[in-house]
Amino acid sequence: MDWVQQQLPALTQTATELITTKGVDVIGAIVVLILGRIVAGWIKRGVAAALRRGSVDDTLIPFVAGLAYFAVLAFTLVAVLGIFGIPTASFVAVVGAAGLAVGLALQGSLANFAAGVMLLLFRPFKIGDLIEAGGSLGIVRQIGVFSTTLDTLDNVQVVLPNSNVFGDKISNLSANENRRVDMVFGVGYNDDLQLARDTMVRIVSQHPKVLEDPAPQIEVCELADSSVNFVVRPWCRHTDYWTVNFDLHRQLKEGVEAAGLSIPYPQRDVHMHQVGA
């Protein structure tokens, strides 16, 4: 207790000197942090507003605005370190080395991040599009920085790493307004081919969702083993694809049979030769 009483004046003097010498730096650092955060918020809102005025996709706006926000905060942190006399060059070097080590440990995540940036910049698809990518077919529900979320046609949610999406072939089935429905129908070799074609043309042209322009293509395409095959290629809006596909498969089958034409099954002729004793 006596020792504490003896050292108390010295401790008080040291604390007073620290407050008088570093107090201004501490207050300045606090002010810089507050102002930096305020300015970062302004810049984030300004960037978001500018992107909206430029008709940028809604998926890209939060990502770019967030990058601007954290960039301003990083500069604010460097400024605060400079106030306390910490060499910022050394600090940046340490942060760079740490970033390199983290990058090597998270190569897969960084690859997904880079692919996510490319998807957000080049926009090969948007939310609501029906796409086939990364081995999955589905409707795009979310485009994230690291992954893309699809809802398959049977309503199963699939989360794909962005590197798998951007690094593979992307088929956007909703990009174009119109799509072609490709079907193949066969009739027997003894059937009237002109009657078969006229029947198919009539059925296809009567469907309300089949477009007149481009005109449907219905022609003989193959002399197969058991049938003469026709390609049937009507056009429709991409939103009507499955309706046209399902309807015409049923209607063509019924119409061809009603016209007295046959839809042959695969056949094979077997010749029997009797060999004497």
C-alpha positions in Angstrom: 0.0 0.0 0.0 2.9 2.3 0.8 4.5 1.5 -2.5 1.3 2.4 -4.4 1.1 5.7 -2.5 4.7 6.5 -3.4 4.2 5.7 -7.1 0.8 7.4 -7.4 2.2 10.9 -8.2 4.5 9.4 -10.9 1.6 7.4 -12.5 -0.6 10.4 -12.4 2.0 12.5 -14.1 2.5 9.8 -16.8 -1.2 9.5 -17.5 -1.5 13.3 -17.8 1.4 13.4 -20.2 -0.2 10.7 -22.4 -3.6 12.5 -22.4 -2.0 15.8 -23.3 0.2 14.3 -26.0 -2.0 11.6 -27.5 -5.5 12.9 -26.6 -5.6 15.1 -29.7 -4.6 12.1 -31.9 -7.3 9.9 -30.3 -10.0 12.5 -30.8 -8.8 13.1 -34.4 -8.9 9.3 -35.1 -12.4 9.1 -33.7 -13.5 12.0 -35.8 -11.9 10.5 -38.9 -13.6 7.2 -38.3 -17.0 8.8 -37.9 -16.6 11.0 -41.0 -15.2 8.1 -43.0 -18.3 6.0 -42.2 -20.6 8.8 -43.1 -18.8 9.5 -46.3 -18.8 5.7 -47.1 -22.6 5.7 -46.6 -23.0 8.7 -48.9 -20.9 7.1 -51.6 -22.8 3.8 -51.4 -26.1 5.5 -51.8 -24.8 7.8 -54.5 -23.4 4.9 -56.5 -26.6 2.9 -56.1 -28.7 5.9 -57.3 -26.4 6.5 -60.3 -26.6 2.8 -61.3 -30.4 2.9 -61.1 -30.5 6.0 -63.3 -28.3 4.2 -65.7 -30.8 1.3 -65.9 -28.3 -1.2 -64.5 -29.7 -4.6 -63.5 -31.0 -4.7 -59.9 -28.7 -7.7 -59.2 -25.6 -5.7 -59.9 -26.4 -2.6 -57.9 -25.9 -3.9 -54.3 -22.7 -5.6 -55.3 -21.1 -2.5 -56.8 -22.4 -0.2 -54.1 -21.0 -2.5 -51.4 -17.6 -2.6 -53.0 -17.5 1.3 -53.0 -18.6 1.3 -49.4 -15.8 -1.0 -48.2 -13.2 0.7 -50.3 -13.9 4.0 -48.5 -13.7 2.3 -45.1 -10.3 0.8 -46.0 -8.9 4.2 -46.9 -10.4 5.5 -43.6 -8.6 2.8 -41.6 -5.3 3.6 -43.3 -5.8 7.3 -42.5 -6.4 6.5 -38.8 -3.2 4.4 -38.6 -1.3 7.4 -40.1 -2.6 9.7 -37.3 -1.0 7.4 -34.7 2.3 7.4 -36.6 2.0 3.8 -37.7 3.9 3.3 -41.0 1.1 2.6 -43.5 3.5 1.1 -46.1 4.5 -1.6 -43.6 0.8 -2.2 -42.7 -0.2 -2.5 -46.4 2.7 -5.0 -46.9 1.5 -7.1 -43.9 -2.1 -7.0 -45.1 -0.9 -8.0 -48.6 1.0 -10.9 -47.3 -1.9 -12.0 -45.2 -4.2 -11.6 -48.2 -1.9 -13.8 -50.3 -1.9 -16.5 -47.6 -5.7 -16.4 -47.3 -6.0 -16.4 -51.1 -4.0 -19.6 -51.4 -6.1 -21.2 -48.8 -9.4 -20.1 -50.4 -8.6 -20.7 -54.1 -12.0 -22.2 -54.8 -13.9 -19.4 -53.1 -11.9 -16.8 -55.0 -12.6 -18.6 -58.3 -16.3 -18.5 -57.5 -16.0 -14.8 -56.6 -14.2 -14.0 -59.8 -16.8 -15.9 -61.8 -19.6 -14.1 -60.0 -18.1 -10.8 -60.9 -18.0 -11.9 -64.6 -21.6 -13.1 -64.5 -22.7 -9.8 -62.9 -20.8 -7.7 -65.5 -21.5 -9.6 -68.7 -25.1 -10.7 -67.8 -25.5 -13.9 -69.9 -28.8 -14.3 -68.0 -31.0 -12.5 -65.6 -33.3 -13.5 -62.7 -36.4 -15.3 -64.0 -34.7 -16.7 -67.1 -34.8 -20.5 -67.9 -31.2 -21.6 -68.4 -29.2 -24.8 -68.6 -25.8 -24.4 -67.0 -23.5 -26.4 -64.8 -25.4 -29.6 -65.6 -28.8 -28.3 -64.3 -31.9 -26.9 -66.0 -34.0 -24.4 -64.1 -35.3 -20.9 -63.6 -32.8 -18.4 -62.1 -33.8 -17.2 -58.7 -30.7 -15.5 -57.4 -27.3 -14.5 -58.8 -24.9 -14.2 -55.9 -21.2 -13.3 -55.6 -20.2 -16.9 -54.9 -23.2 -19.0 -56.2 -26.2 -19.0 -58.5 -29.5 -20.4 -57.3 -31.9 -22.2 -59.7 -35.4 -23.7 -59.3 -35.7 -26.8 -61.5 -38.8 -27.5 -63.5 -39.9 -30.0 -60.7 -39.4 -27.2 -58.1 -36.1 -28.4 -56.6 -33.7 -25.6 -55.5 -30.2 -26.1 -56.9 -27.3 -24.0 -55.8 -24.4 -23.9 -58.3 -20.9 -22.5 -57.7 -20.3 -19.6 -60.0 -17.1 -21.1 -61.3 -19.2 -24.1 -62.6 -21.7 -21.8 -64.2 -19.4 -19.4 -65.9 -16.8 -22.0 -66.8 -19.3 -24.2 -68.7 -21.7 -23.8 -71.6 -24.7 -21.6 -70.7 -27.9 -22.1 -72.7 -30.4 -19.3 -72.0 -33.8 -20.6 -73.2 -35.5 -17.4 -72.4 -33.2 -15.0 -74.1 -35.0 -15.0 -77.5 -38.7 -14.3 -77.8 -39.5 -17.2 -80.1 -38.4 -20.9 -79.9 -38.7 -23.8 -82.3 -40.3 -27.1 -81.2 -38.5 -30.0 -82.9 -40.4 -33.3 -83.3 -40.1 -36.4 -85.4 -43.1 -38.5 -86.6 -43.0 -41.6 -88.6 -45.6 -43.2 -91.0 -45.5 -46.6 -92.7 -43.8 -47.2 -96.0 -47.1 -48.1 -97.6 -48.8 -44.9 -96.6 -49.5 -41.9 -98.8 -46.7 -39.4 -97.9 -48.5 -36.4 -99.4 -51.6 -37.2 -97.3 -49.4 -37.6 -94.2 -47.8 -34.2 -94.8 -51.0 -32.4 -95.5 -52.5 -33.9 -92.3 -49.6 -32.7 -90.2 -49.6 -29.2 -91.8 -53.3 -28.9 -91.1 -53.0 -30.0 -87.4 -50.0 -27.8 -86.8 -51.4 -24.7 -88.4 -54.7 -25.0 -86.4 -52.9 -24.7 -83.1 -53.6 -21.3 -81.6 -50.1 -20.8 -80.2 -48.1 -21.8 -83.3 -46.7 -18.8 -85.1 -47.3 -18.2 -88.8 -44.0 -16.4 -89.2 -41.6 -18.2 -89.2 -43.7 -20.8 -90.9 -43.6 -24.4 -89.6 -41.3 -26.8 -91.4 -42.8 -30.3 -92.1 -40.7 -32.5 -94.5 -39.5 -36.0 -95.0 -36.2 -36.3 -93.2 -35.3 -40.0 -93.0 -36.1 -43.4 -94.5 -35.7 -45.3 -91.3 -35.7 -49.1 -90.7 -39.5 -49.4 -90.0 -40.9 -46.0 -91.0 -40.7 -42.9 -93.1 -39.9 -40.1 -90.7 -41.1 -36.4 -90.9 -39.5 -33.5 -89.1 -42.2 -31.3 -87.6 -40.8 -27.9 -86.6 -43.3 -25.2 -85.5 -42.4 -21.9 -83.9 -43.9 -20.4 -80.8 -43.2 -17.9 -78.0 -40.7 -19.3 -75.5 -43.3 -19.1 -72.8 -45.6 -21.5 -74.8 -42.9 -24.0 -75.7 -44.1 -26.9 -73.4 -47.8 -26.3 -74.2 -47.2 -26.5 -78.0 -44.8 -29.5 -77.5 -47.3 -31.6 -75.4 -50.4 -30.6 -77.5 -48.9 -31.4 -80.9 -47.5 -34.7 -79.8 -51.0 -35.8 -78.8 -52.9 -34.1 -81.7 -50.6 -35.4 -84.4 -50.8 -39.0 -83.2 -54.6 -38.8 -83.1 -54.8 -36.9 -86.5 -52.5 -39.3 -88.3 -54.5 -42.3 -87.2 -57.8 -40.6 -88.0 -56.6 -40.0 -91.6 -56.0 -43.8 -92.0 -52.3 -43.6 -91.8 -50.2 -45.9 -89.7 -47.6 -45.2 -87.0 -45.4 -48.4 -87.3 -43.7 -50.1 -84.5 -40.1 -51.2 -85.0 -40.2 -54.3 -87.1 -37.8 -57.0 -88.1 -38.3 -59.7 -90.8 -37.3 -63.2 -89.9 -36.7 -65.7 -92.8 -36.9 -69.4 -91.9 -35.0 -71.8 -94.1 -35.7 -75.5 -93.7 -32.6 -77.7 -94.0 -33.1 -81.3 -95.0 -31.8 -84.2 -92.8 
